[in-house]
Amino acid sequence: MKTVCFGEIMLRLSPPEHQRFVQASQFDATFGGGEANVAVSLAQFGHESHYVSRVPAHEIGEAAINALRRFGVRTDHVQRGGDRLGVYFLENGASQRPSKVIYDRTGAAIAGITPGMVEWSAVLAGAHWFHVTGITPALSESAAETAIAAVRQARHLGVPVSCDLNYRKKLWSRDRAEKVMAQVMENVDLVIANEEDADMVFGIRAVDADVQAGSVQAESYRSVAEQLIKRFPTVKQVAITLRESLSASDNRWSAIAWDGKEFVRSRTYAMHIVDRVGGGDAFAAGLIHGLLHRQPIAQALEFGVAASCLKHTIPGDFNHVTVAEVEYLVKGGGSGRVQR
């Protein structure tokens, strides 16, 4: 099935072997970004995955495009222009030392994108799904306008839309986020969020939840999901990931979903983390995959959580797993025994 994702792809620079920024003498260079990560996963799951973005017309921009093409993502509608590709630096944490991210994306090519640069009717023709996050509208006013134009066109064409709220306090204020994301949400069918996103963007807080202490009770988030559906009439389903952070290295991971009728919670996985960046995107892609195959919400949720659990074991932003591997974990194959 044809899927379309719109967002920024960035160069990721990370010190190797859990080194700190201040001690590193070299950095591992890869590529990633919220919607790009989803696009790669959907391609790995066998979908005709299309990605829309804007990158500079030089070798670093082309390297980013090649990173997507390598895993089967279609890049026909990626615009060329601007002077630079956004960069983010990631210091992977361990044990009680948290991971840290430093952005260097001011003036990135994607920030200069405008609604007129993308012919959304052509991009979305024949599409079965459209995905965006709250990161792209935060990059610039014109990027926000382009995201809003995209979701409106998708709704006009009858293409289901998912939005991962993905609030980033380093990119915009809560007031600005609420104003813009409310316009996006007017055209969204599926809302995806983590434990804090609905609170940070719309002031919808889970009662008795303490994210910093790792206390995230599933029932506390039922009300959050209900309020999102009540506030935004087009929203049919809400899925929220629940991360119980024991340390930077060890988490418990699950998710809940609400479709206006049924409240479901997934299995909980105890994870030892290799790389948590992109975990939410892997969940989003897995959930979308399940829904595209008309799975009941509970089954799609289990697939998304299992896909994300596997992503936490893989370095880099992208989730390099197959449908068969995810289904094996869903069925209980999580012992980690060598496969011969």
N, C-alpha and C positions, 0 to 999 in steps of 0.2 A: 504494500500500500504506500501511496505517496505521502510523505510528511515534509513539512517545511518548518525550519527554525530560523529565527532572526536575532542577531546579537553581535557581540564583539569577540573576536579571537585575539588572544594576547600571547606574547612571548613570556614564558615562565622561566625564571632563573632561580635555582635552588642550590645551596651548599650541599655537597655530597655527605652521606653517612651521618646525618643528624648534626652536622657541624653548625655553629653559630655564624651569623653574618660576619662578626668581627674577627673570626679566626680563619675564615675561608680564603683559600688562595685560588680557587676555581669554582665555577658554577655549572651545574647540569642545565642544559638548555632544552626545553620542550615547549609545546604550545597547548593552550587550553582556554577555557572561558565557558560560562554557564550554558548558553544555548549550543555552543560548539560541542560541548561534552555530550549533550542530549542527542545531537545529530549523529555523532559517532556511534553511540550506543544503538540508536535506531537502525543505523546501517548494519551494525554487527548482528542485530536481531532479524535481518533480512528485508527491511523496508527500503523503498526507494527514497532515500533521505536527502533532502535539499537544504542548503544553507545559504542564507542571505546576510551579507555584511558589506563592509567597505574597508579595504586595505590599501596601503600605498603601493604605487606601481614601481616597486624595486625588488631586489632579491629577497629581503626579509619578508616582505609581503607575500611574495611567491612561495617562500618556504612555509609560511603559515597555511597557504592554500594547499600546498603539496601534502602537508600533514593530514589534512582532512581527506584529500583524494586517496591517500594511501589506504584508508580504511573504508573506502567505498562511498564517501559523501559526495553528492553532486554540488558543484560550485558554479554553475552556469550563471547565477544571478548575483555573484559577488561583484561589487563595484570596485573599480580601481581609482585611487585619488588620495589627496592628502600627502603629508610629509613623513608620518611616522606610525609605527605599529605600537599599540600600548604594551607596556611591560609590567609584570608584577614579580616581586621577589618573595620567595617563600622559605622561611626557616622552619623546618619540621621539628616540632617539639618531641619530647619523650618524658615518660613518667610524670612528674609534677611540673615540668617546664612546658608551657603551652607553645603551640605553633604561632608564628608571627607572619603577617603579610604587609609588605610595603608596596604601594601602587606608584607607578610612574607612567600614567596614562593621559595626563593633560595634553590636549592638542592632538590626540590620536585621530587617525583617519575617520573612524566611525563617528566621532563627535560632529563631523561636518556633513553627515548624511542628512538629506532632506526628503520629504515625501515624494517630490517629483523625480527623484533619482531611481525609484523602484516602481515598475509597472506591476502593482500588486495583483491586478486582475489576471495577468499572464502568469505570474509566479504561482498563484494559488489555483490556477485552472486544473481541475482533476485531483486536487489535494484531498486527503482524508483527514488530515490533522494539521494544525498550526500551533507552534509553541513559542512563547516569549517569556522573559523574566522581568523582574523589577530592576535589574541592573542596567539594562540598555536605556530605558527612559531617564535614568539618573545621569547619563553622561553629558547631555546637553539639551537645550530646549528643542532644537531641531530633531535630535534623536527621539525625544519624547513624542514629538508631533508625528514622526515616521512610524513609531510603534503604535500610536493611536490609530493612524490611518490604516495600518496593516490589520489590526484586529477588527476594525469596522468593515473593511473589505471582506475579511474572512466570514464575518457574520452575515454580510450581504449575500455571499455565495453559499452559505449553509455549511461552511467548514467548521468543525468543532475546534474550539480554542482552549488551550491550557495556559495558565500563567503561574509561574513560581514567584511568589512575592519577593524573596531574596533581598531583603532590606540591607543596604550597605551604608552605615553611618558616615563613612569616610567620603562618600560620593554626594550625599544631599541631606537636607534637614528632614525631620519628621513631617513638618507642615507641608513642605514641597512634595514629599513622597505621597502624602495622603491626597493632595489636590490632583496630582497627575495620575496616580494609580486608580483613583476612583473612576476616571474616564476610561482607563484600560478595562477595568472590571465590568463596565457596562456591556461588554461584548464577550465575556469569558464564560465558558461552560464548566471548566474544571480549575479549581484553585488548589495550588500546592504551597505548603508553607512548612517552616520548622517551628520550634517551640515558641519563638519570640516574634516572628514576622508580623502576625496579625496585630499584636500589641504595638509594635514599633511603627507600623504603617497606619492602622486604623483605630488604635486605642482599645482593641478588643483583647482583654487579658484573661488568661486561664486562672481560675480561683485555686488557691492553695498550691500553686506551682512555684518552685524555686530552681530556676535553670542553672544558676551558678553552683548550687549545692547538688545538682544532679537529681532533684526531686521533680519528676514529670509524670503525674498520674494520668492515665488514659482518660478516665471519666472527666477530668478537669477540662479536657480539650473538646469534649462533645459540645459544650456550650459555645466555644469559640467557633466551631464549624457551623452550628445552628445559626449563630448571629451573622456570619458571613453570607449564608444563603438567604437569610431574611433581608439583609441590607441590599444585596445585589440580585435582582430577580432573574437574570439570565443564568446565574450559577446553579448548576445541577448537582455538583459533587465537590466535596472538600476533602483533601487528604493532608494530614499533618504528621511529619516525622517526629519521633520522640527519642532524644539522645540523653541517656543517663551517663554523664561523664564521671567515671571513677578516677581517671587521670588522662593525660594526653595519649597514653598508650593503650588504655583499656576503657572501652565503653560498652554499654548495653544499648541495643538498637531495635526499635520497633516503629510502628506507625498506626494511626487510626484513620478511619474514613467515615463520612456521613453523606448520604445522598437524599436526605429529606425524609427517608422512610426507615433505613437500616443503618445502625451504628455498628461498625466492625473494628476489631483490633487484630493486628497481625501477631504472629509469633515473635518472641524477643530473642535476639541473638547476642551472646557475649562475644565481643570482638577484641582481638589484639591488633592494633592498628599499625599498618605500614605507611599509609598515606590517606588522610581523610578528605583532602580537597577533591571535589567532584562527587562526593558521596551522595549529596542531595540530588545532583543532576542524574546520577545513575538510578536513583529511586524514581525520579520523574519519568525517565525513559522506560523503565520497566513497567510502571503503572500505565503509561500511554500504550505500550505494546499490548498489555493485557486487555485494555479497554477496546483497542482497535480490533482485537480478536473476539470481541463481545463476551469476554469473561465476566462473571458476576463480580461486583466490586470487591468482595472478600478475596476472591481468587487473584484478581489483578493486583490487589494490595500486597498479597503474599509474594507475588512475583517481583514487584518493585522493591520490597524490603530485602529479599534474597539477593537481587541483582546489586543493590547498594552495599549489602554486607560483603559481597565478593570484591566490590570496588575498593573497599578499605584495605584490601590486601595487596593492591597493585600500585606501584609508583607512577606518578604522573596524573594528569587530569582525566585522561580517557579511561573508560572501563572496557578492558579487552576480554570480554566473556561472551559465550554463546548462549543461545536459548537452552540448549541441552544441559549446559553446566548450571544454569540458574535453576532449571527444573529439578536437577539432581539434588541441589541443596534444599529446595522446597519440600522434596519428598523425604528429607531427613539425612541426606548424604553429606553431613558436615563434620565428619570425624577428622578430615585432613589426611587420611591414609593415602599412600602413594597409589596412583592409578597406573597399572601395568597392562 
